[in-house]
Amino acid sequence: MNFYVSLIPGSRIISVKRHGAEGPGPAGSVLLASFSLGGLTVKCSDSFVHHEFTFTPSISMFITCRTEDEIDHLAKELGVAGKFLMPLNNYGFSRKFAWVNDRFGVSWQLNLE
């Protein structure tokens, strides 16, 4: 949450509720939080339950960037310890586009306006 808010202009943390010592999750982990990414409200939590699934790129956050500096910066930062599915390039449908799974496994599609 902090990472995304630091990258996307006009973003902020709205609320954070954490587990206490009584649980059921580890004390201090996020029970429920919400944050705004450039006007889009996102809700999240730390799951203490082990799941057999992870994030997939079938759902992505899509950002339309206004400048080349913006798309270059986002692609670079989201790509740190992540994996590019489509590196920043001209793919015909867009003069500059990238698709990246970030270090947390969240999928991002970045497009230059």
Secondary structure, 3 states (H helix, E strand, C coil): CHHHHHHCCCCEEEEEEECECCECCCCCCEEEEEEEECCEEEEECCCCCCCCCCCCCCCEEEEEECCHHHHHHHHHHHHCCCEEEEEEECCCCCCCEEEEECCCCCEEEEEEC
